[in-house]
């Protein structure tokens, strides 16, 4: 346990120094996992939304890839915690430096750091390039209520994956929109079995009723009474 804490603090210091000096972590890759079944690889890249910089972490677990968005001031702690617990190697690149951290089986860490002879220009991925069905920068009532957006309509960083999931779901609905019946005085009835926290239930209602003027009735069913009561 003490070894893990020491490793975590050294990695946090390394990354923190870059961030405090306004260096962007252009790439961070954690490899050589302690337990491949738990997590095989971690990859981090910068993303910008308008003038705000944050990071997207890709965790490779089994045959699936999970994404998480992280604020810049939380990145050092996130990488240090994850790598010290699950990996034996970390590679980092910034505009001015490259570094490799190796963790031995005995729990010691060695860090090799090099200054770049020429500066790398940051290349960011912009979520704005993707045109979403739901508004990206204006409030949608159910997204605000569910904590995906702020009252001003800004997508909360930690909820970007949920925002993308909802829009991807609505893309499937959009594809079948021409075949949905739209009869006068006869609402379209929809049942969502296992609606959970109702993200997609509310999204479906908003898309069909508010955006496309369908007369619909949506019923969400779930076994958990507390979830139903909350939603």
N, C-alpha and C positions, 0 to 999 in steps of 0.2 A: 504494500500500500504506500509506503514512504517513497519507494522508487517511482511510482506512478505520479505522485504529487510533485516530485522534483522534475520529472520529465514535462509534466503539464506546465509548471511555472517557467521552465526554460523556453518552451515553445511559445507560451503566451508573451514572454519578454521579447523574443525574436520578432514575432508578428506585430506586437504592440509598437516596437521601435519603428517599423516601416510605416504603420498607419499614422503614428504621431508625427512623422516627418512628411506626411501627405503623399506617401507613395501608395499607388494602387496595387493591390494584389492581383496581377494579371492572370495568374494561374496557380492553383495549389492542388497537388495530387497526392493522396495518401494511398499507399499500396503495401504489399506484403502483410496481409491481414493475420492476426492472431488466430481467428476462427473464421474461415471462409463461409461457413454456413450462416454466421451472424451478419457479417458485412464483408464484401469482397474488395470494394474500392470506394474511395470518396474523391470527388472532383469538385472544385470550387472555381467559379468564374464571376467577373464583375458584370453588373447590369445597371444601366442608367434609365431613370424615368424622369423626363424633363431635366431638372437640375440636380436630382437626387441620386446619389450613388448607393447601391446596396449589392449584395452578392447572392448568387444562387448556388446551392449545394446539391450535387447529385450523388445519392447513395445507391450503390449497386448491391442489391440483396437478392440472392438466388437469380431468377430470370427476370426480376423486376427492377425498375429504376424509380426511386422516389426523389422528389424535388422539395426543397425548402428554401425560402427566401430569408436572408439574414441582414440586419442593419449593419452598416460599416463598423459602428462602435461595439458590436457584439461578435464580430468575426474572430478576433484573436482567441477569445475564450471558447467559442464553439469549436474551432479547429484543434486547439490545444486539448480540450476535453475528449474529443472524439479520437484523435490520433493516439494520445497517451493510453487510452483504454483498449483500442481495437487494432492498431497498426504498428509496424516496425520501420516504416519509411515514409518520409514526407519531402516532396519537392515543391519549391516556391519560386515564383518569378515575379519581379516588380519592374518598374521602368529602369531602376538603377542597380538592382541586385538580383542574384540568383543564389539559392541556398538549398542544401540537402541535409536533412536530419535522419540519422540512422539510430535505431533503438535495438540494443543487443538483447539476447534471450535472458541475460542476467540482470537486465533492467537499467543499464547505463545508456546514456545518449551522447552521440557525437554530432556536432554541427559544422558543416563546411559552407562558408559563405564567400561569394566573389562579387566584386563590384564590376559593373558592365563598363566597357570602354566607350560604348555609345548608348544613348538613351533609347529605350523602346517606347513607341507611341502607343498609348492605351487604345484598344479597340473594344467598344462596349456593345452588348446586345441590348436592343431597345424593344421593350414590350409594346411600345407605341406602334411599331410596324405592323402588328397584328390587328386587324379590324374585328372587334368583337361585336356580337349581337347586342349585348347589353351595354349601355353607356360606360365608358372607361373613366370619365372625369366629371360626371354629374350624378347627384344622388339618386339611387333607385330605392324606394322605401323599404322593400323587404331585405335588400342587401345591407342597408343601414341598421335595420332592426336585428339582423342576424350577426352583426359585427364584422361584416366583410368590407364595408365602406365606412368612412367617417361621415359626419353630418354634412360636410362640404362635398362629398362625392369621391374623395380620394380612396383608392384601394389600399387597405392596410397591408403592409409588407408580408406579414406572416400568413395572410389570407389569399395571397396571389394564386396559389395552387387551387384553392377552392373556387376563386373567380374564374380561372381558366376551365376547371372541370364543369362548372355550371354552363359556361358558354359553349363548350364542346357538346354537352348534352343537348342544348338548344339547336345546335347545327343539325343534329339528327332529326329533331322535330321539324325544323325548317324544310328538310328534304321531303317530308311526307305531308307538308301543309296543303299542297294542291289536292290531295286525295281525301282530306278530312271533310266530312259532311258539314254543311252550313245552312241549316234549315230554319225558317222563321218559326217562332213560338215552340221550338224544340231544342232545348240546350244539349250540347255535347257533354256526356257524362264520362268522367275519368276517375279511376280508382288507382291509388298508389299503395300497393301492399308493402309494408315494411318501410314506411316513409322516414323513420328516424327523426332527425332534427328538421326535416322538411325543406332543406335547401332546394332540392330539385322540384318538390311539389309547388312551392311558392314561385319558383322560376317558370314552371310550366304555366301556372295561372297568369303570371304577369305577361309572359310572351303571347299567349293566346288571347286573353281577355283585354289587357291594356294596350298592347302593341298592335294586335291584329283584329280586335273587335269581335272575337268569337263569343257567342253566348254559351258559357260552359259552367259545369258544376264539378268541382274537384273534391274528392274525399281521400284523406290520408289515413291509413290504418297502420297501427303498430301495437306490439304487445306490451310495451313499457308505458304504464299509465302516467309516470312523472314526465316523460318526454312529450306525450300528447298534451298534458296540462300546460307545459311550458310553451309549446308551439301554438 
